[in-house]
């Protein structure tokens, strides 16, 4: 089976591509490096010729509200149009748990728009909604600095390792389309501030993490239901300690 992975050289794509290849499939790792530009549509038709499945892992180069919305809407239209022309039978997209529950977050609003395009396109699909990746805990801490402290909400958080995300995305690509959403999350759930503090301590970072119910997460206020699955979810097997050990290896 031919599978096209858009964003195939990124964090998740670079882990998903080898899983699919090891399963015996022909996999195209589509990216700017391979001549595929989702914003202009360049290279999409050639990459998708003969493909049965497309996995969309493309991400916006800018997180500014207007730019990220433009990216996901424009890229989504180009990708889905190319899939329709090529007769692709399954569209798999990686999204985020809880995007509809934090509308103040511009990135989340853009992912909602992307999902709506997928649902209306008429191509069988599976949307894999994931919680935040362990790999971004350091960046989250840096974004939350206020004075001499890092202010983080105590809302529940359930981060997942990128290796687990890639495995779940590969599973979705090889399964029948759900025409709906599958949620994935890490194996451990705890207050957001405690997880960030745990990461900083492990990393030898002495900055103080302050529990602040009013703290924003990239513009959005979060609570115990904002960033974690509320129903059934597939849980990764890699916990924080194992992920941190691997990340430092």
matplotlib code that plots the C-alpha trace (Angstrom):
import matplotlib.pyplot as plt

x = [0.0, 1.3, 1.1, 2.0, 3.1, 2.9, 5.3, 7.2, 10.5, 9.1, 9.0, 6.1, 6.5, 10.2, 9.0, 5.9, 7.5, 9.9, 7.1, 5.0, 8.0, 8.9, 5.3, 6.1, 4.4, 5.6, 5.9, 6.5, 7.8, 6.5, 7.9, 9.4, 12.7, 11.0, 9.4, 5.9, 4.5, 1.1, 0.6, 1.0, -0.1, 3.2, 4.2, 1.1, -0.4, 2.8, 3.3, -0.2, -0.3, -1.4, -1.7, -4.4, -3.7, -2.5, -1.3, -1.3, 1.2, 2.0, 2.4, 2.4, 5.8, 4.1, 1.9, 0.5, -3.3, -4.0, -1.0, -1.8, -5.4, -4.4, -1.9, -4.3, -7.2, -5.0, -3.0, -6.1, -7.9, -4.8, -4.2, -7.8, -8.3, -5.2, -6.4, -9.8, -8.2, -5.9, -8.7, -7.2, -9.3, -8.3, -7.2, -5.5, -4.8, -3.1, -5.0, -5.2, -7.4, -9.8, -9.4, -13.1, -12.9, -10.3, -11.5, -9.2, -6.2, -5.6, -3.8, -6.6, -9.1, -7.0, -7.1, -10.9, -11.0, -8.8, -11.0, -14.1, -12.5, -11.7, -15.2, -16.8, -14.4, -16.1, -12.9, -13.0, -11.0, -9.6, -8.7, -6.2, -6.5, -3.4, -2.6, 0.6, 3.9, 6.6, 9.0, 7.4, 7.5, 10.6, 9.0, 5.8, 7.8, 9.7, 6.4, 5.0, 7.8, 6.5, 9.2, 11.3, 8.7, 6.9, 3.2, 1.3, -2.4, -3.2, -5.6, -5.2, -2.5, -1.7, 1.4, 2.4, 5.8, 6.2, 7.2, 3.8, 2.1, 3.8, 2.8, -0.8, -0.8, 0.7, -2.0, -4.7, -3.2, -3.3, -6.8, -10.1, -11.3, -13.2, -15.0, -14.6, -12.1, -9.7, -8.1, -4.7, -2.9, 0.0, -0.3, -0.1, -2.5, -1.6, -1.9, -0.2, 2.0, 3.2, 4.2, 6.1, 7.9, 8.8, 10.3, 12.3, 13.7, 14.7, 16.4, 18.3, 16.5, 16.0, 13.3, 10.2, 6.9, 4.0, 0.5, -1.8, -5.4, -5.5, -2.4, -3.0, -1.9, -0.9, -3.7, -6.4, -7.5, -7.6, -9.2, -9.4, -11.3, -9.5, -6.5, -7.3, -9.6, -13.1, -14.1, -12.3, -8.8, -5.9, -3.0, 0.7, 3.0, 5.9, 5.8, 7.7, 10.8, 11.3, 10.8, 13.2, 15.8, 15.5, 15.6, 18.9, 20.4]
y = [0.0, 3.5, 6.0, 9.6, 11.3, 15.0, 16.6, 13.3, 14.8, 16.5, 15.3, 12.9, 12.2, 11.1, 8.5, 7.4, 6.9, 4.1, 2.3, 2.2, 1.2, -1.6, -2.9, -3.3, -0.3, 2.2, 5.4, 8.9, 11.4, 14.6, 17.9, 21.1, 19.2, 16.7, 19.4, 19.3, 22.6, 22.4, 26.2, 26.5, 22.9, 22.4, 18.7, 17.3, 15.8, 13.9, 12.7, 11.3, 9.5, 5.9, 6.6, 4.8, 6.7, 10.2, 11.1, 14.9, 16.0, 19.4, 22.2, 26.0, 27.8, 30.6, 30.4, 33.9, 33.7, 34.9, 33.1, 29.7, 29.9, 30.8, 27.9, 25.2, 26.4, 26.8, 23.7, 21.7, 22.8, 21.9, 18.6, 17.4, 18.6, 16.6, 13.6, 13.8, 14.0, 11.0, 8.8, 8.6, 6.3, 7.4, 10.7, 10.6, 13.9, 14.6, 17.1, 18.1, 16.9, 19.6, 22.2, 23.1, 23.8, 26.6, 29.0, 31.8, 29.8, 30.8, 27.6, 25.5, 27.6, 26.9, 23.1, 23.3, 24.9, 22.1, 19.4, 21.0, 21.0, 17.3, 16.4, 18.2, 16.9, 13.6, 11.5, 8.7, 10.0, 9.5, 12.4, 11.4, 14.0, 13.9, 15.5, 17.7, 16.0, 15.6, 17.1, 20.6, 20.9, 23.0, 25.4, 25.6, 26.6, 29.3, 30.7, 31.0, 33.0, 36.0, 37.9, 35.3, 32.6, 30.3, 30.6, 27.4, 26.4, 23.5, 22.2, 18.5, 17.6, 14.2, 14.6, 11.9, 10.8, 11.5, 7.8, 6.8, 9.4, 8.1, 4.5, 5.5, 7.5, 4.6, 2.3, 4.7, 4.8, 1.0, 0.7, 1.3, 5.0, 5.9, 8.9, 10.4, 11.1, 8.9, 10.4, 9.5, 10.6, 9.7, 7.1, 9.6, 12.5, 15.2, 18.9, 20.9, 22.9, 19.7, 18.1, 21.2, 21.4, 17.7, 18.3, 21.3, 19.5, 16.5, 18.9, 20.6, 23.9, 25.7, 28.1, 28.2, 27.0, 28.8, 27.3, 29.9, 29.1, 32.3, 31.4, 31.2, 28.4, 30.1, 32.6, 30.3, 29.7, 26.0, 23.9, 20.2, 19.4, 21.6, 19.5, 15.9, 13.3, 13.3, 9.9, 6.8, 7.4, 5.1, 5.6, 5.6, 3.2, 5.6, 7.5, 10.6, 8.9, 6.6, 9.5, 11.8, 9.0, 8.4, 12.1, 12.5, 9.3]
z = [0.0, -0.8, 2.1, 1.9, 5.1, 4.8, 7.3, 7.1, 8.3, 11.4, 15.0, 14.6, 10.9, 11.2, 13.7, 11.8, 8.4, 9.5, 11.4, 8.2, 6.1, 8.5, 8.1, 4.4, 2.9, 0.3, 2.2, 0.7, 3.3, 1.8, 2.9, 1.6, 1.3, -1.1, -3.2, -1.6, -0.5, 1.1, 1.0, -2.7, -3.6, -5.4, -5.6, -4.0, -7.1, -8.0, -4.4, -4.1, -7.4, -6.6, -2.9, -0.8, 2.5, 3.3, 6.8, 7.4, 10.0, 8.6, 11.0, 10.7, 10.8, 12.7, 15.8, 15.4, 15.4, 11.9, 10.3, 11.9, 10.8, 7.3, 7.2, 8.3, 6.1, 3.0, 3.5, 4.3, 1.1, -1.1, 0.6, 0.5, -3.2, -4.2, -2.3, -4.0, -7.5, -6.7, -5.3, -1.8, 0.4, 3.9, 5.3, 8.7, 10.5, 13.8, 16.0, 19.7, 22.6, 23.8, 21.0, 21.2, 24.9, 24.8, 22.1, 23.3, 22.0, 18.4, 17.5, 18.8, 16.8, 13.7, 14.4, 14.7, 11.3, 9.9, 11.4, 9.8, 6.4, 6.8, 7.9, 4.9, 2.3, 1.6, 1.9, 4.6, 7.5, 11.0, 13.2, 15.9, 18.7, 21.0, 24.3, 24.5, 23.9, 26.6, 24.2, 24.5, 28.3, 28.2, 25.7, 27.7, 30.8, 28.9, 27.6, 31.1, 32.7, 34.7, 36.6, 38.5, 38.4, 35.9, 36.4, 35.4, 35.8, 38.1, 35.5, 34.7, 32.1, 30.5, 28.2, 25.8, 24.3, 20.6, 20.1, 21.4, 19.2, 16.1, 16.9, 17.3, 14.1, 12.2, 13.7, 12.4, 9.0, 8.7, 10.1, 8.4, 8.5, 11.6, 10.0, 13.5, 16.2, 18.2, 21.3, 22.6, 25.8, 28.1, 30.8, 33.7, 34.6, 37.1, 37.7, 34.9, 37.3, 39.0, 35.7, 34.6, 38.0, 37.7, 34.3, 35.4, 38.5, 36.4, 33.9, 36.7, 36.2, 39.5, 38.4, 40.6, 39.2, 40.8, 40.9, 39.3, 38.4, 36.3, 34.3, 30.5, 28.2, 24.9, 25.5, 26.8, 30.4, 31.3, 33.9, 34.8, 31.6, 29.1, 28.1, 28.9, 27.3, 28.8, 27.4, 26.1, 25.0, 24.0, 26.5, 25.6, 27.4, 27.9, 31.3, 32.2, 33.7, 30.7, 28.3, 30.1, 30.3, 26.5, 25.7, 27.5, 26.1]

ax = plt.figure().add_subplot(projection="3d")
ax.plot(x, y, z, "-o")
ax.set_aspect("equal")
plt.show()
